[in-house]
Amino acid sequence: MADQSRTQTLPKTLTDLMFAMADRAKMGAEALRLAGQEVRTQAILESAKAIRARATEILSANDADQASARDKGLTDAMIERLILNPARVEAMARGLEEVANLPDPVGRELARWTRPNGLDIARVSTPIGVIAIIYESRPNVTADAAALCIRSSNAAILRTGSEALNSALAIYAAFEDGLRAAGLPDCCVQLVPTSDRDAVGLILGGLGGAINLIIPRGGKSLVARVQAEARAPVLAHLEGLNHTYVHSAADPDKAVAVTVNAKMRRVSVCGATETLLIDQAVAADLLPKIADALVARGCELRGDDAAQAIYPMTAATQDDWKTEYLLPILAVKVVDGLDDAIAHIRTYGSGHTEAIITEDAKAAEAFLNEVDSAIVIWNASTQYADGGEFGLGAEIGISTDRLHARGPVGAEQLTTFKYVVRGEGQTRP
């Protein structure tokens, strides 16, 4: 049960609203569990159509969110994550279509075997139930989360940050259209319609046991709060303190292109590289080329003593190795070979995404094997840390947990399983 001492201090209307949403979510979960694949597919495709049809009102709502964000003095990085434009709205719709075309993750036979006593045992994928997703300023998460939950037959309770509420409500309206068009009740996906922060506390309390899984997608403070207070299981998405390591056998052109993309393609995404590690064997020749390309794109560099001796940059502090900037700022460290690079990643990495640039296959395989992050990459940008790029259609986040799901969380990762046992009258001695 939710903490009664806490709920007694809340406005009665909010408490009633949230528990009513929980009751409806349970009905939605049952409806989705019984709905066939075709119905769920139709709901997602109809939602994609509705997003295109509602593009003007979605963009208008987003304009209001942007104006409010600027009035509140939000950082450029936060506003960049908030912004929608026609291309991003169309990308949302296409992402839903990709999710709709994914193989159905529910009802898959994961394993099957027969015991000596004749019992036939199968492990079959099933929905988790009711999933609460708490996220901050990315409006597209509303679409991604709703579609992935429908695809995996889970009911969703979505709670966006106040800075994106208008955008989220406009996107959610498209999903109401899609659910109705497919003959599903709108309680299959619900969006908390208020920016009242106490709604988060009620969700974390489990809403009377209705919530089967909580997924936080946002900054470090949000994830820390959810992990500390949640009374339901949590699938965590920690910060993306990601590294790109330029090995002594790196191709110079690849090293420049990949590093610049890994940092500067979009600085505010969790897959952005935050620290460049470069081998001292090639740093004198290669670091200036990489640094020139980064600086030309407006990136500030903060380096250790060795990096500063090669290229003019700000002195890095200890905090720079531990910071997810989400800004055009890159920490730079010269390392003494592969083992030193891996040791730095083990010390400072968040377990999200790490990349090595090298033409030495043996060194690459050692890096991929020894670096224990959710995603490890050879000769490609860390910005590929994305469910869409992995062929999942979309993602709710990049899980840095080690249990249940790790890496991009798509529809398949939002399922659990049950055992189906078939017998012929066996009794246990």
Number of C-alpha atoms within 10 A of each C-alpha: 10 17 15 9 8 12 17 10 10 14 11 10 8 16 18 13 14 18 18 12 21 26 14 21 27 20 17 26 25 18 18 26 21 10 14 13 21 11 18 26 22 18 26 30 26 24 30 29 20 20 28 17 12 16 20 15 15 26 21 16 20 24 18 15 23 23 13 15 19 13 9 10 11 13 11 14 16 20 20 16 19 21 19 22 15 13 9 13 23 16 14 24 25 19 22 27 22 18 27 25 15 16 13 19 22 22 16 14 16 12 11 13 12 13 8 7 11 13 15 15 16 19 18 19 21 22 28 21 26 27 26 30 24 24 25 21 24 22 28 24 24 26 26 22 27 27 35 28 29 28 30 28 32 32 32 31 27 22 25 28 20 19 25 28 24 24 28 29 20 22 29 23 18 24 29 21 18 24 24 15 17 18 13 19 16 18 23 27 28 23 21 19 16 15 15 12 11 17 19 20 19 21 28 26 22 23 22 15 14 22 25 16 21 25 23 26 25 21 17 14 11 16 21 13 14 23 19 10 12 18 22 20 16 20 27 23 25 24 25 28 25 30 34 31 31 33 27 22 16 21 16 19 12 17 25 23 15 23 30 20 18 25 30 22 15 19 24 20 19 27 27 32 33 29 31 27 29 29 23 20 15 16 23 17 12 22 25 16 16 20 22 14 16 23 15 9 13 12 19 17 23 23 27 19 15 15 27 18 11 16 17 13 19 16 15 19 12 8 10 20 24 16 18 24 20 25 20 21 22 29 27 29 25 26 25 15 18 21 14 14 25 21 14 16 24 15 10 17 26 20 25 28 30 31 28 29 27 21 16 13 11 10 19 21 12 13 22 18 11 14 20 17 22 20 24 21 18 19 20 19 27 30 22 16 25 24 19 16 13 13 13 22 23 29 26 29 27 28 26 23 18 13 8 11 19 21 23 25 22 30 30 21 21 26 22 17 17 14 15 12 13 13 12 9 7 10 7 4 3
